[in-house]
Amino acid sequence: MEKTTVVRMHPNLCVSDIRTSYSTIVESIDGSSSIQLAIPTDATVDLSFLQLIEAARLRANEQGKSLSLLEPAGGELRRALDRSGLLTAAAIADRSFWLHEETAQ
């Protein structure tokens, strides 16, 4: 079993620096079968980063790889999720990914 790669994202997770975020995430997915993203709680986050993460989740899934967040969404990431509406009526898998919520059976 391959070890999980933890990728520490930089604090500017906005459209102005999305190319760097994209490269970091794609290289990680291409180089590892299990990736955890560490998002700084004080990071500046906008919708472009949320869209990038959603696309990365699809890419990882298509390649049979695991992509997750090291910690549940907090700070600016959580505020960006709330502003975007991504958590409104979110599927169980989405809430689990972003918030690490477990479902009661």
C-alpha positions as CSV (number, residue, x, y, z in Angstrom):
1,M,0.0,0.0,0.0
2,E,1.4,3.4,-1.0
3,K,1.9,6.1,1.6
4,T,-0.4,9.1,1.5
5,T,1.2,12.3,0.2
6,V,0.4,15.4,2.1
7,V,0.4,18.5,-0.1
8,R,0.7,21.8,1.8
9,M,-1.0,24.5,-0.3
10,H,0.2,28.1,-0.4
11,P,-1.9,30.8,1.3
12,N,-3.1,32.5,-1.9
13,L,-5.8,30.2,-3.3
14,C,-7.4,32.7,-5.7
15,V,-7.7,33.3,-9.4
16,S,-4.6,35.4,-9.5
17,D,-2.5,32.4,-8.4
18,I,-4.7,29.5,-9.7
19,R,-2.0,28.3,-12.2
20,T,0.3,27.5,-9.3
21,S,-2.5,25.7,-7.4
22,Y,-3.4,23.7,-10.5
23,S,0.2,22.6,-11.1
24,T,0.7,21.6,-7.5
25,I,-2.5,19.5,-7.4
26,V,-2.1,17.9,-10.8
27,E,1.5,16.9,-10.1
28,S,0.4,15.4,-6.8
29,I,-2.4,13.4,-8.4
30,D,-0.1,12.2,-11.2
31,G,2.6,11.2,-8.7
32,S,0.7,9.5,-5.9
33,S,-2.3,7.3,-5.5
34,S,-3.4,8.9,-2.2
35,I,-3.2,12.7,-1.7
36,Q,-4.3,14.9,1.2
37,L,-4.4,18.6,0.8
38,A,-3.4,20.8,3.7
39,I,-5.1,24.2,3.3
40,P,-3.9,27.0,5.6
41,T,-6.8,28.3,7.8
42,D,-5.7,31.8,7.0
43,A,-5.5,31.2,3.2
44,T,-7.3,33.6,0.9
45,V,-9.8,31.5,-1.0
46,D,-12.1,32.3,-3.9
47,L,-14.5,30.4,-6.1
48,S,-11.7,29.5,-8.7
49,F,-10.0,27.4,-6.1
50,L,-13.2,25.6,-5.1
51,Q,-13.8,24.8,-8.8
52,L,-10.2,23.5,-9.1
53,I,-10.7,21.2,-6.1
54,E,-14.0,19.9,-7.6
55,A,-12.2,19.2,-10.9
56,A,-9.3,17.6,-9.1
57,R,-11.7,15.3,-7.2
58,L,-13.1,14.1,-10.5
59,R,-9.6,13.6,-12.0
60,A,-8.4,11.6,-9.0
61,N,-11.6,9.5,-9.0
62,E,-11.3,8.8,-12.8
63,Q,-7.7,7.6,-12.2
64,G,-8.7,5.4,-9.2
65,K,-6.9,7.6,-6.8
66,S,-7.8,9.2,-3.4
67,L,-7.9,13.0,-2.9
68,S,-9.0,14.4,0.5
69,L,-8.5,17.3,2.8
70,L,-6.1,16.8,5.7
71,E,-8.4,18.8,8.0
72,P,-12.1,19.7,7.6
73,A,-12.7,23.0,5.8
74,G,-12.3,25.8,8.2
75,G,-11.4,29.5,8.2
76,E,-11.5,31.2,4.8
77,L,-12.1,27.9,3.0
78,R,-15.3,27.2,4.9
79,R,-16.4,30.8,4.4
80,A,-15.8,30.5,0.7
81,L,-17.8,27.2,0.6
82,D,-20.7,28.9,2.4
83,R,-20.6,31.9,0.0
84,S,-20.5,29.7,-3.0
85,G,-23.5,27.6,-2.0
86,L,-21.5,24.3,-2.6
87,L,-22.7,22.9,0.7
88,T,-26.3,23.8,0.2
89,A,-28.1,20.5,-0.4
90,A,-24.7,18.9,-0.9
91,A,-24.4,15.1,-1.4
92,I,-23.2,13.0,1.5
93,A,-19.9,12.4,-0.4
94,D,-19.4,16.2,-0.8
95,R,-20.0,16.9,2.9
96,S,-17.7,14.1,3.8
97,F,-15.0,15.5,1.6
98,W,-15.2,19.1,2.6
99,L,-16.3,18.8,6.3
100,H,-15.2,15.2,7.2
101,E,-18.8,14.6,8.3
102,E,-19.7,10.9,8.8
103,T,-23.2,9.7,8.2
104,A,-25.3,8.0,10.9
105,Q,-26.7,4.6,9.7
